[in-house]
Amino acid sequence: MSTAVPPPGLSEEERNNIEIYQRYSPGVVNITTTTIGYDFFLRPVPMESGTGSGAVIDDQGHIVTNFHVVRGAETLEVTLPDKSKHEARVVGADPNNDIAVIQINVPRGRLTSVPLGTSKGLQVGQKVLAIGNPYGLERTLTTGVISSLGRSIQAENGRIIEDIIQTDAAINPGNSGGPLLNSQGQMIGINTAIYSPSNSGSVGIGFAIPADTVRRITGDLLTTGYVRHAWLGIGSTVNLADFPGLANALRLNTERGLMIVDTYQNSPASRAGLRGATDEVRIGRRRWPVGGDVLLEFQGKAINSVQELASEVDRYKAGDRVTVTVLRGNRKIDVPVTLEEAPRQ
């Protein structure tokens, strides 16, 4: 691609935008996914189902993108900046954090990598650049600022992704999986979603998965092909917040928390002595499980939903020792638990 010298009279910011784009946009690729459909005679027919973006992360052809970009695809095709097309394979994926790593087979030295930075120390107001393929328009650059930090969004599987970066850089369908860069050209996030009430495109609210999450997840995916998520092992729960008046009817000394209905056999929770329900009581037309612990906190953080609990557990790794605070009878107690690797599904 062209690396023409910028014309005179440009501002320092314009020069920075041009430099970053020329240096790192060759590391941003277009990903086309194909699924298999069936014609009238039930014969399999390839169907192009979507496009997305990805960022090259090394000279071995590894590309990081969003899980939702490659989910369900029968084939993946990566288009490089020189218009060459390459079949890709999925190395590994983590639906919980909407991250996937794919790989193409190209000679070393041919690819441009996008350097992975850190999301630590980011500031609201900091300049960011997004490069991607909105609507299939290859390597489009948009700029903006970090609008907020510490947001939460929901992955397709219902899990909550924490520490999300919010930006006003225009992000449209097809940008998913592309890099969000700082003014040094370091990838500080992966663009993953937009807020669009009309589902028509960008309205100035975009979200990116932070680089530190990307680094942690891709490290596992490149090593094992999957992520070794930590596991607590609590089964069914009843969220007191969802049923106003229930805590009072059950004479609990709390109006919030997760009533533990059961724990998985031989799980960290069961081994630590966390208790599930031992009986049922009828209140109105419904029977409620009682006698179990009410989970209040995980590592000192108040837990207000199952999704919150899952997200907090996901911050830790197998072997970590954590403290779960529960209400047992009328007493608030701390229960030490050693997390284990989650069973693979």
C-alpha positions, 0 to 999 in steps of 0.5 A: 500500500502507499506510504506517501509522504504527508503534504505540508501544513498538516497538524501534528494529530493529522500526521500521527493519524497518517503514520499509524494508519500507514504503519499498522493498517497492513496488519488488519485483515478482512474475514469472510465466513461461509456456512452451509445451507440446503437447496430445495432438493436438500443438497448442501450449498455454501452460503456467505454469512458475514464479514468481520475484521481481525488483527495479525499478532505474529509472523506465524499467521495468527490473527485475533478476532471476535468469537461472534465473527467466526461462530458457526462458520464452515469455512473462513477466508482471510483477505490481506491488504494485497487482495490475496485470499487465504483459507483460515482455521480456528486455533481456539475460541473463548465465547465467554470473552468473545475472543477467537484466534485463527491462523492462515498459512503464509511465509514468515516475513510477509505479514505485518503484526499489530503490537499488543499494548496494555489497557492499564493506565488508560484515561477517558479523553485519550485519543484512539484509532479504530481500523476495520472493514465496516460493511466490507470496506477494507481497512477503514480508519476512524478516530475518537477518544475513550469515552468511558472505562470499566463498562460491562457488556453481555456476550452472546452466551449470556456471560458478562464481559467486564472492563470494557472500553467505550469509545466514540470512534465510529464502529460499524458492522464489519468492524468487529474483531478489528484493533482499537489503537492508541496514538503509539499504534499499540492495540489497546482493545478489540472492537466488539460491539456498537450501541445502535437503538435502530440497529442501523450503525454507529451512533457514537457508542462503541465498545472494545475488549481491553488488551489485557483481557485479549493477552490473557485469553490469546495466551491460553488459546495459542497454548492449548486451544481453549481457555482454562476458566476457573470454576466455583461449582455452584449450581442453581440459585435464586436471586433474592433481588428478583423476588421482592418480599421473598427475603422477608417471607423467609425471615432472612437477615438480608434482602439481596444475595443468591440463595444456593439451591445446589452445588455440583458434586465434587466441585470446589464449592461442595468440597469447601462446605458451601451448602445447598437447600435442604427443604422446601416451603410453600409461599403462595402458589410456589415452593421455594428451596430453603436451608442453604447458604445465601451467597453475599460476596465473592472476594469482598465484592457484593454479588447481585446476580449469577452473571456478576458471580461468573464474571468475578470467578473468571478473573481468577485461575484454577488453583487460586484460593478465594473467600466466599461470604455467605449468610448461613442461618442468621450468621454471616461467615467467610468460606475459603474455596480453592478454585479448579479448572472448569469442566470443558463443555 
